[in-house]
């Protein structure tokens, strides 16, 4: 079968590899029908060291079940399923707490031996991981349903962890697909004022359609000053940080109001960060966030897409075949595309 592997920074190739097989009775194998390129895929695209064996890429997928292990009970051959970016057993203490990305038997599809930018995918712990889409669902809804494997529910996770609710003022840092999804989620949760910090007009225009009331294009201290001006000098109740780089974190603690919350879902590209008096401590600010617990939200989100309550699939602005996926990485890296849909 064909799959996308990365062999070093900027080096994505589609190669022939063996098809995945059932390795445990809890596994399922799907034929991938929809996948995509994620903004977090660009981190290794920028800095992956030479990897002669290749790194399997991709962590978002919809597909049709082709095989199931003997212990799989919630899925059937022929089901169309959404696959979150992490697998989980659904039964461990952390899964039962809703923290499915910390499952004791879990893992992440990106860089796993079977990843989603491929024609087929092995799903470990399929009952605890994949969720079937109702039979007969309109094919036109699949891009929006695909966002539930990561970007929309990552934005939603940021908003939930940040405590977004009616009457709150929210700032979203980042105008990529996750940032725009965070805007949409904040709107769904009733935020009164939503400030989107981004500088790509086509993206921020979509952000306004998703619910942003204000856009701040400036970065750094100028950006902080502009957000403070929009909030009468008080700052925002909740910051949703969807970038993962240090300047975004610095903006976040610059604009959060005393007693406010910073919720990070941009994968941090740093370990050391300010948490002292001038950043968090002095403001009694809370720092939260983390890998989105997609599986905990998935069943409730699917009907919202099907009934038209949300249409997060609008973040996809290009569609390519799997064989052209290297071009998809280039388009996203150059900001020529917001998010690229892949059809294996």
C-alpha positions in Angstrom: 0.0 0.0 0.0 1.0 3.7 -0.3 1.9 5.8 2.7 3.5 9.2 3.4 6.9 9.0 5.3 9.2 11.8 6.3 12.9 11.2 5.9 14.2 14.5 7.2 13.2 18.2 7.3 11.2 19.1 4.2 11.5 15.5 2.8 8.1 13.9 2.5 7.7 10.9 0.1 4.9 8.6 -0.7 6.3 5.0 -0.7 5.0 1.4 -0.9 5.0 -0.3 2.5 3.3 -3.5 3.7 -0.3 -3.3 4.6 -1.1 -3.3 8.4 -2.4 -6.4 9.9 -4.4 -7.4 13.0 -1.8 -7.7 15.8 -4.1 -8.0 18.8 -7.8 -9.1 19.2 -8.7 -5.5 20.1 -7.4 -4.1 16.7 -9.3 -2.9 13.6 -8.0 -2.2 10.1 -9.6 0.6 8.1 -9.3 1.8 4.5 -8.6 5.5 4.9 -11.0 7.6 2.9 -10.1 11.1 4.3 -6.9 12.3 5.9 -5.2 15.7 6.1 -2.0 17.6 6.9 -1.9 19.2 10.4 -0.1 22.3 11.5 1.7 20.2 14.1 3.1 18.1 11.2 5.1 21.1 10.2 7.2 20.9 13.3 9.1 17.8 12.1 8.9 19.2 8.6 11.1 22.0 9.8 13.5 20.2 12.1 13.4 16.4 11.7 16.9 14.9 11.6 17.8 12.6 8.7 15.7 9.5 9.3 16.8 6.7 6.8 13.9 4.4 7.8 11.3 7.2 7.4 8.9 8.5 9.9 5.2 7.5 9.3 3.1 10.7 9.2 -0.5 11.7 10.0 -2.9 11.5 12.9 -6.3 12.5 11.5 -8.5 10.1 9.6 -11.9 8.9 8.5 -12.1 5.4 7.1 -14.1 2.2 6.4 -13.6 -0.8 8.6 -12.2 -3.7 6.7 -11.1 -6.1 9.5 -11.7 -6.4 13.2 -10.1 -8.4 15.9 -12.1 -11.1 17.8 -12.6 -8.8 20.8 -13.9 -5.8 19.0 -17.6 -5.4 19.8 -18.6 -1.8 19.0 -17.6 -1.7 15.3 -18.5 -3.8 12.3 -17.0 -4.4 8.9 -18.3 -1.7 6.6 -18.7 1.0 9.3 -17.4 4.4 8.5 -15.4 5.7 11.5 -13.7 8.8 12.9 -10.3 8.1 14.3 -8.9 10.5 16.9 -5.2 11.4 16.8 -4.5 9.2 19.8 -5.7 5.6 20.6 -7.0 4.7 24.0 -8.6 1.6 25.6 -11.6 3.5 27.1 -11.4 1.5 30.4 -8.3 2.6 32.3 -8.5 5.1 35.2 -7.4 8.0 33.1 -9.9 7.2 30.3 -12.7 7.0 32.8 -11.6 10.4 34.0 -11.9 11.7 30.5 -8.1 12.2 30.1 -7.9 9.7 27.2 -4.6 11.0 25.9 -3.0 9.7 29.1 -4.4 6.2 28.6 -2.1 3.6 30.1 -2.4 1.5 26.9 -2.6 4.5 24.6 -0.4 6.2 22.1 -0.3 8.7 19.3 -0.8 7.8 15.6 1.8 10.3 14.4 5.1 8.5 13.9 3.6 5.2 15.0 4.3 2.2 12.8 0.8 2.7 11.3 -0.2 6.4 10.8 -3.1 8.0 9.0 -1.5 9.6 5.9 -1.7 6.2 4.2 -4.2 4.0 2.3 -4.9 1.8 5.4 -4.5 2.2 9.1 -4.3 -0.2 12.1 -6.3 1.1 15.1 -5.2 -0.4 18.4 -8.0 -0.7 21.1 -10.5 0.0 18.4 -13.5 -0.1 20.7 -12.0 2.6 22.9 -10.7 4.7 20.0 -12.8 4.8 16.8 -16.4 6.1 16.7 -18.8 5.1 13.9 -20.5 7.8 11.8 -24.3 7.1 11.3 -24.9 5.1 8.2 -26.2 7.3 5.3 -24.5 10.5 6.5 -24.1 13.0 3.7 -20.7 12.7 2.1 -20.5 16.5 2.0 -20.2 16.5 5.8 -17.1 14.3 5.8 -14.6 17.3 5.9 -16.3 18.7 9.0 -16.5 15.3 10.6 -12.8 14.9 9.9 -12.0 18.0 11.9 -13.4 16.1 14.9 -10.4 13.8 14.8 -8.2 16.8 15.9 -8.5 20.4 15.0 -12.1 21.4 15.9 -12.1 19.3 19.1 -8.6 20.6 19.9 -10.0 24.1 19.8 -13.0 23.0 21.8 -10.7 21.3 24.4 -8.8 24.6 24.7 -12.1 26.4 25.4 -13.3 23.8 27.8 -10.1 23.7 29.8 -10.1 27.5 29.8 -13.6 27.7 31.3 -15.1 29.7 28.4 -18.7 30.6 29.1 -21.3 33.3 28.6 -20.0 36.7 29.6 -16.4 35.9 29.3 -13.9 37.8 27.1 -11.7 35.4 25.1 -8.5 35.9 23.1 -7.4 33.3 20.6 -3.7 33.4 19.6 -3.1 31.9 16.2 -5.1 31.9 12.9 -4.3 28.4 11.8 -7.0 25.7 11.7 -6.8 25.1 15.5 -7.0 28.7 16.3 -10.0 29.3 14.0 -11.6 26.2 15.6 -11.0 27.7 19.0 -12.9 30.8 17.9 -15.8 28.6 16.7 -15.8 26.7 19.9 -15.7 29.8 22.1 -18.7 31.2 20.1 -20.6 27.9 20.7 -19.8 28.2 24.5 -21.3 31.7 24.6 -18.2 33.9 24.9 -19.2 37.6 24.8 -16.1 39.0 23.1 -13.7 37.0 21.1 -10.4 38.6 20.0 -8.5 36.7 17.3 -4.8 37.4 17.2 -3.7 36.7 13.6 -2.3 38.5 10.6 -3.4 36.5 7.6 -6.5 38.3 6.3 -8.1 35.4 4.5 -7.9 33.4 7.7 -9.0 36.1 10.1 -12.0 36.8 7.8 -13.1 33.2 8.3 -12.4 33.7 12.0 -14.9 36.6 12.0 -17.5 34.4 10.3 -16.8 31.8 13.0 -17.5 34.4 15.7 -14.5 36.6 16.3 -15.6 40.1 17.3 -12.2 41.7 16.9 -9.0 41.0 15.1 -5.5 42.1 16.3 -2.9 41.6 13.6 0.1 42.9 15.6 2.4 40.7 17.6 4.6 41.1 20.6 4.2 44.1 22.8 2.2 46.0 20.2 -0.3 43.1 20.0 -0.5 43.0 23.8 -1.2 46.7 24.0 -3.9 46.5 21.4 -5.7 43.7 23.2 -5.5 45.6 26.5 -7.0 48.7 24.7 -9.9 46.5 23.5 -10.5 45.4 27.1 -10.3 48.8 28.9 -6.8 47.8 30.1 -8.1 44.8 32.0 -7.0 42.0 29.7 -9.1 38.9 28.8 -10.7 36.3 31.0 -9.4 33.4 28.9 -6.5 33.1 26.4 -6.6 30.1 24.0 -3.0 29.7 22.7 -3.0 27.6 19.5 0.6 28.2 18.2 3.1 26.5 20.5 6.0 28.9 20.1 7.5 31.1 22.9 6.3 34.4 21.5 2.7 33.2 21.6 3.1 32.1 25.2 4.6 35.5 26.0 1.6 37.3 24.4 -0.7 35.0 26.4 0.6 36.0 29.8 0.7 39.6 28.6 -3.0 39.8 27.9 -4.6 37.5 30.5 -6.3 39.5 33.2 -5.8 39.0 36.9 -7.5 35.7 37.9 -7.7 34.7 34.3 -6.8 31.4 32.5 -4.3 30.6 29.7 -5.2 27.4 27.9 -2.6 26.0 25.6 -3.2 23.5 22.8 -0.4 24.5 20.5 2.2 21.8 21.0 4.9 23.6 22.9 8.2 23.8 21.1 9.9 24.8 24.4 10.4 23.4 27.9 11.5 26.4 29.9 8.9 29.2 30.2 8.2 32.1 32.6 5.8 31.2 35.4 7.1 33.8 38.0 5.6 36.9 39.5 5.6 39.1 36.4 4.0 36.4 34.2 1.6 34.2 36.1 2.0 34.3 39.8 1.5 38.0 40.3 -1.8 37.8 38.4 -3.2 34.8 40.2 -3.4 33.4 36.6 -4.0 29.7 35.8 -2.1 27.8 33.1 -3.9 24.8 31.7 -4.4 22.9 28.4 -2.7 19.9 26.9 -3.3 17.3 24.2 -7.0 17.4 23.4 -9.0 14.5 24.8 -10.8 14.0 21.5 -12.4 10.7 22.4 -14.1 12.2 25.4 -15.9 14.7 23.2 -16.5 12.8 20.0 -20.0 11.3 20.5 -21.5 14.6 21.4 -19.8 16.5 18.6 -20.9 14.2 15.7 -24.6 15.2 15.9 -23.6 18.9 15.9 -22.0 18.5 12.6 -24.8 16.4 11.1 -27.5 18.8 12.2 -25.6 21.8 11.0 -24.9 23.4 14.4 -21.2 23.7 13.4 -19.4 23.6 10.1 -15.7 23.4 11.0 -14.8 21.8 7.7 -14.6 25.3 6.3 -10.9 25.3 7.5 -10.1 23.0 4.5 -9.1 25.2 1.5 -7.2 22.6 -0.6 -7.8 19.0 -1.5 -5.0 16.7 -2.9 -4.4 13.1 -3.5 -2.1 11.1 -1.2 0.5 11.0 -4.0 0.6 14.8 -4.0 0.9 15.1 -0.2 4.4 16.7 -0.4 2.8 19.6 -2.2 0.3 19.8 0.7 3.1 20.2 3.2 4.7 22.9 1.0 1.4 24.8 0.7 0.8 24.8 4.4 4.4 25.6 5.3 4.3 28.6 2.9 0.9 29.7 4.3 -0.6 29.3 0.8 -3.1 26.9 2.3 -4.8 26.9 5.7 -5.4 23.1 5.9 -5.1 20.5 3.2 -7.5 17.6 2.8 -6.0 14.4 1.6 -7.9 11.7 -0.3 -5.9 8.4 -0.3 
